[in-house]
Amino acid sequence: MEGPYKYIREGNGKVTRVIRMGTRKSQLARIQTDSVAEKLKELYPDLQLEIVAMSTIGDKILDTALSKIGEKSLFTKELENALERNEVDLVVHSLKDLPTSLPPGFTIGAVLERENPHDAVVLHPKNAGLTLDSLPEKSVIGTSSLRRAAQLKKRFPQLEFENIRGNLNTRLKKLDEKEDFAAIILAAAGLKRMGWESRISQVLGPEDCMYAVGQGALAIEVRARDRDILEMVSILHHPDTVLRCIAERAFLKQLEGGCSVPVAVYTEVKDSVLYLTGAVYSLDGADCLKDTMQTNIELDNKVNESTEEHVNVAITANNISVTALSAAEKLGLDLANLLLTKGAKDILTTARQLNDAR
């Protein structure tokens, strides 16, 4: 029973391996990890699970805008270190926190069915019943995201946008207990998972604000060599979500985007066709390049049975049609290349430089 894994001896003398799940310490991260643990227990009733919570750089540096910290794996590095040292066996993340390339030896073994990926408006109690359109002019809106700010500045020029950091609890507290913000913008998925749906006064559709790559989806990161764990979690893959997120991640990767540039997407699957809309923005939203492409993703039954690993933007999905996976990745690349031919590089480079100078 030697080796990096943890085992326990049960009352009946049976020795069982304990699967240790790594998570961030925030309440939302814990709720998300618990929900994955529940799904695994339903599928594998004999499974022994243990949850290991830890703080990350992003949780510790709360006074700086995310896009300024200049670290791609803000919320993931400590968790990956624990995975590497065999202190945990899998890590549950919000997919949007995971960079499009992972360190060698890691892979995303499952992308679960996506919650509503859109952004939501949460109003200060004194503004109850209003919308972004009806708020008084010069009202201050809090958001920590360059992507949200760029789109909303363009769409609602009468409003002001300021940075707000902290986890969901902290941001809501800042909104409610001070008079600094008329409203804040948060991911609908997080509010829903926290049980705070009643605070959502408006969900922003794609015409107002497209979402971040991977937003609303949970991902399970594992060691690529752990075949048994990879197989165990792969049953949680949700095919439509996987294909949408592969297209989104390929788009972002080809643009070399990250936290520090405004890149937004919108995807849908209808009748075996995957549609991807992607856009890049200047920081003030004045410059914008946006386009839509589509591809056929009929799920033939040609799954990956070769020993040759098929990984798409750090996602391993051996139980999904290779043809569909490749088509989704190519869609993201093609759309990024289309925007690059129209000048996306200049917009992003300028955005990055301006952000660094702030």
C-alpha positions in Angstrom: 0.0 0.0 0.0 3.0 2.3 -0.3 3.1 5.1 -2.8 1.6 8.6 -2.9 -2.0 7.6 -2.4 -4.0 7.7 0.9 -5.8 4.6 2.1 -8.1 3.8 5.0 -9.0 0.5 6.6 -12.7 0.3 7.1 -14.5 -1.5 10.0 -14.8 -4.7 7.9 -11.1 -4.8 7.3 -11.5 -3.6 3.7 -8.8 -1.2 2.6 -10.1 1.7 0.5 -8.3 4.4 -1.3 -9.4 7.9 -0.2 -9.8 10.4 -3.1 -8.6 13.8 -1.8 -10.3 16.8 -3.5 -8.5 20.1 -3.5 -10.4 23.4 -3.4 -10.0 27.1 -2.7 -11.2 28.2 0.7 -13.9 30.6 -0.4 -17.5 29.7 0.3 -18.4 29.5 -3.4 -15.4 27.2 -4.1 -16.4 24.9 -1.2 -20.0 24.8 -2.5 -18.8 23.9 -6.0 -16.5 21.2 -4.7 -19.2 19.7 -2.5 -21.5 19.6 -5.5 -18.9 17.6 -7.5 -18.3 15.3 -4.5 -22.1 14.6 -4.3 -22.2 13.7 -8.0 -19.2 11.4 -7.6 -20.8 9.7 -4.5 -24.0 9.1 -6.5 -22.1 7.4 -9.3 -19.6 5.6 -7.0 -21.3 4.9 -3.7 -18.3 3.2 -2.2 -16.0 6.1 -2.9 -14.2 7.7 0.1 -13.7 11.4 -0.4 -11.9 14.0 1.6 -11.9 17.7 0.9 -8.7 19.7 1.3 -9.2 23.5 1.2 -6.4 26.0 0.6 -5.8 29.7 0.0 -4.4 30.9 -3.4 -2.6 34.1 -4.5 -5.8 35.5 -5.9 -7.5 35.0 -2.5 -4.7 36.7 -0.7 -4.1 39.8 -2.8 -7.4 41.6 -2.5 -6.4 45.3 -3.0 -5.2 45.0 -6.6 -7.2 44.5 -9.8 -6.8 40.9 -11.1 -5.6 42.1 -14.5 -2.7 44.0 -12.7 -1.3 41.1 -10.7 0.2 39.7 -13.9 -0.1 36.0 -12.9 -2.0 33.7 -15.2 -2.7 31.0 -12.6 -3.9 33.3 -9.8 -6.4 31.0 -8.4 -4.9 27.7 -9.4 -1.2 27.6 -8.7 -1.3 26.5 -5.0 -3.9 23.9 -5.9 -1.7 22.6 -8.8 1.3 22.5 -6.4 -0.7 20.2 -4.1 -1.7 18.0 -7.0 2.0 17.8 -8.1 3.1 16.8 -4.6 0.4 14.2 -4.4 -1.3 16.0 -1.5 -4.6 15.9 -3.4 -5.8 13.7 -6.3 -8.0 16.1 -8.1 -8.9 19.8 -8.0 -12.3 21.4 -8.6 -12.1 24.8 -10.4 -14.3 27.3 -12.1 -13.2 26.6 -15.7 -12.8 30.3 -16.4 -10.0 30.4 -13.8 -8.0 27.8 -15.6 -5.4 29.0 -18.2 -5.7 27.6 -21.8 -2.4 25.8 -21.3 -1.7 23.8 -18.1 1.7 22.9 -16.7 3.0 19.6 -18.0 1.5 16.6 -16.3 -1.9 18.1 -15.6 -5.1 17.9 -17.6 -8.8 18.8 -17.3 -10.5 15.4 -16.9 -14.1 16.6 -16.7 -16.1 19.7 -17.7 -19.5 19.5 -16.0 -22.8 20.8 -17.4 -22.7 24.5 -17.5 -24.8 26.7 -15.3 -26.1 30.0 -16.8 -22.9 31.5 -18.2 -24.2 35.1 -18.4 -23.3 38.1 -16.1 -25.9 39.5 -13.7 -26.6 42.9 -12.2 -26.9 43.1 -8.5 -28.3 46.5 -7.3 -27.7 48.5 -4.2 -30.9 48.0 -2.1 -31.8 51.7 -2.6 -32.0 51.1 -6.4 -34.3 48.1 -6.2 -36.5 47.8 -9.3 -34.1 49.7 -11.6 -32.0 48.4 -14.5 -28.7 49.6 -16.0 -30.7 51.6 -18.4 -32.8 53.3 -15.8 -30.1 54.0 -13.1 -29.3 57.7 -12.6 -26.6 59.2 -14.9 -23.0 58.9 -13.5 -24.1 56.0 -11.3 -21.0 53.9 -10.3 -21.0 50.2 -11.3 -18.5 47.9 -9.6 -16.7 45.2 -11.6 -13.3 43.6 -11.4 -13.3 42.5 -15.1 -11.9 44.4 -18.0 -14.2 42.3 -20.3 -17.3 43.4 -18.5 -16.2 47.1 -18.2 -15.3 47.4 -21.9 -18.6 46.1 -23.1 -20.8 47.9 -20.6 -19.0 51.3 -21.1 -19.8 51.0 -24.8 -23.4 49.9 -24.2 -24.1 52.3 -21.2 -22.0 55.4 -21.7 -24.0 57.3 -19.1 -22.6 55.1 -16.3 -19.2 55.0 -14.6 -17.3 51.8 -13.9 -14.9 51.2 -11.0 -12.9 48.2 -9.8 -14.2 46.0 -7.0 -12.3 43.0 -5.7 -12.9 40.3 -3.2 -15.0 37.1 -3.2 -18.7 37.1 -3.7 -19.5 37.6 0.0 -17.0 40.6 0.3 -18.3 42.2 -2.9 -22.0 42.0 -1.8 -21.0 43.4 1.6 -19.1 46.3 -0.1 -22.2 47.0 -2.2 -24.8 46.9 0.5 -23.0 48.5 3.4 -21.4 51.4 1.6 -22.7 54.0 -0.8 -19.8 53.6 -3.2 -21.6 51.6 -5.8 -25.1 51.8 -7.4 -24.7 48.2 -8.6 -22.1 45.5 -9.2 -21.8 43.0 -12.0 -21.2 39.3 -11.0 -21.5 36.0 -12.8 -25.0 34.6 -12.5 -23.7 31.1 -12.0 -21.8 32.0 -8.8 -24.9 33.8 -7.3 -27.1 30.9 -8.2 -24.7 28.3 -6.6 -24.5 30.5 -3.4 -28.3 30.5 -3.2 -28.4 34.3 -3.8 -30.5 34.2 -7.0 -33.0 36.6 -5.4 -30.3 39.3 -5.6 -30.2 39.1 -9.4 -32.1 42.1 -10.8 -31.1 41.6 -14.4 -29.3 39.0 -16.4 -27.2 40.5 -19.2 -27.8 38.9 -22.6 -25.2 38.7 -25.3 -26.4 42.0 -26.8 -25.4 43.8 -23.6 -22.4 41.7 -22.4 -20.9 38.5 -23.7 -19.3 36.2 -21.1 -15.8 35.0 -20.3 -14.3 31.9 -21.8 -15.5 28.9 -19.8 -17.8 31.0 -17.6 -20.4 29.0 -15.6 -18.7 25.6 -16.1 -16.9 23.6 -13.4 -13.8 21.7 -14.3 -11.9 18.9 -12.6 -8.1 19.0 -13.0 -6.2 15.8 -12.5 -2.7 14.4 -13.0 -2.6 13.2 -16.6 -0.8 9.9 -15.6 -3.6 9.0 -13.1 -5.6 6.9 -15.6 -8.0 5.5 -12.9 -8.9 9.0 -11.7 -9.2 10.3 -15.2 -11.5 7.5 -16.1 -13.5 7.9 -12.9 -14.2 11.7 -13.5 -14.7 11.5 -17.2 -18.2 10.3 -16.7 -19.0 13.8 -15.5 -18.2 15.3 -18.9 -21.2 17.1 -20.4 -20.7 16.8 -24.2 -22.3 20.1 -25.3 -20.5 22.1 -22.5 -17.2 20.4 -23.4 -17.5 21.3 -27.1 -18.6 24.9 -26.4 -15.7 25.4 -23.9 -13.1 23.8 -26.2 -14.1 26.3 -29.0 -14.0 29.2 -26.5 -10.7 28.2 -25.0 -9.1 27.6 -28.5 -10.3 31.1 -29.5 -8.7 32.7 -26.4 -5.5 30.7 -26.7 -5.0 31.7 -30.4 -5.6 35.3 -29.5 -3.1 35.0 -26.6 -5.7 36.5 -24.3 -5.9 36.2 -20.5 -7.2 38.1 -17.5 -5.4 41.2 -18.7 -7.3 41.7 -22.0 -11.0 42.2 -22.8 -12.0 39.1 -24.8 -15.6 37.8 -24.7 -17.6 34.9 -26.2 -21.0 33.5 -26.7 -21.7 29.9 -27.8 -24.7 27.7 -28.5 -25.4 24.2 -29.8 -28.4 23.8 -32.0 -29.2 20.8 -34.2 -25.7 19.5 -34.1 -24.3 22.8 -35.1 -21.9 24.7 -32.7 -22.1 28.5 -33.0 -19.3 30.7 -31.6 -19.4 34.4 -31.4 -16.2 36.0 -30.2 -15.1 39.6 -29.7 -12.1 41.7 -28.6 -12.4 45.2 -27.2 -10.3 48.2 -26.3 -10.4 49.0 -22.6 -13.0 51.7 -23.1 -15.1 49.5 -25.4 -14.8 52.0 -28.3 -12.9 49.6 -30.5 -14.5 46.3 -31.0 -14.0 43.4 -33.4 -16.7 40.8 -33.3 -17.7 37.9 -35.5 -19.6 34.6 -35.5 -18.7 31.2 -37.1 -20.2 27.8 -37.0 -19.3 24.2 -37.4 -21.0 20.8 -37.6 -20.5 18.6 -34.5 -22.6 15.6 -35.1 -21.6 13.2 -32.4 -20.5 10.2 -34.3 -19.4 7.3 -32.1 -15.7 7.6 -33.0 -14.3 8.1 -29.6 -10.6 8.0 -28.8 -9.6 4.4 -28.3 -6.0 4.8 -29.3 -3.3 5.0 -26.5 -2.3 8.3 -28.1 -3.8 10.9 -25.9 -6.1 13.4 -27.6 -6.0 16.7 -25.6 -7.9 19.8 -26.7 -6.8 23.1 -25.0 -5.9 21.1 -21.9 -9.1 19.1 -21.8 -9.0 15.3 -22.1 -12.4 13.8 -23.2 -11.7 10.3 -24.4 -15.5 9.5 -24.2 -16.5 12.2 -26.7 -16.3 11.9 -30.5 -12.8 12.9 -31.7 -14.3 14.4 -34.8 -16.5 16.7 -32.8 -13.7 17.7 -30.4 -11.4 18.6 -33.3 -14.2 20.5 -35.1 -14.8 22.5 -31.9 -11.1 23.4 -31.5 -10.8 24.3 -35.1 -13.8 26.6 -34.9 -12.1 28.6 -32.1 -8.8 28.8 -34.0 -10.6 29.9 -37.2 -12.6 32.6 -35.5 -9.5 33.9 -33.7 -7.5 34.0 -37.0 -10.4 35.8 -38.7 -10.3 38.5 -36.0 -6.5 38.6 -36.1 -6.6 39.3 -39.9 -9.0 42.3 -39.1 -6.6 43.8 -36.6 -7.4 42.1 -33.2 -3.7 42.0 -32.3 -3.4 45.8 -32.2 -6.5 46.2 -30.1 -5.3 43.6 -27.6 -1.7 44.9 -27.5 -2.9 48.4 -26.8 -5.3 47.2 -24.1 -2.5 45.3 -22.5 -0.1 48.2 -22.5 -2.8 50.6 -21.2 -3.7 48.2 -18.5 -0.1 47.7 -17.4 0.4 51.5 -17.3 -2.6 52.1 -15.1 
